[in-house]
């Protein structure tokens, strides 16, 4: 299936784009997607945490993705 992934912060810098079109297996979990992304972009593995939102809600690792899901990678944020 094809997924469009929105990228923010350092994840956007690592990938070099604010969005990514990715072909994934028909049955893909959030954890599987993260594994695929970390293989393609090893620097993502260096982040202390990386949240995944699917359809504007944080998603657990076991969540099964569907075609047309809106996926976002949200890196850790610091502020003061």
Phi, psi and omega in degrees: 000160179256134177237143172253126185243127175271138183239142182229157173055225184295330177298320177297319179293319180297314182282331179087018181200157179274351176212160185217131173261126188227135173270128181230164175300157182300327176247100184232130175266168175301317179298319178296319177298316179297321176299317179297316181293321179292331175290316181286327183229079186306332180296338177297332179292339182279349180287139182294329175202158179206114180272150176242129174248138176236122181055045175070017176227141177301140184241141177283161182305325185276355180302130179271120182285150178236151176302142181080002172297144174266113184250139177226137173262123184240107181284170177300148181240140175240156181197178181211000000 
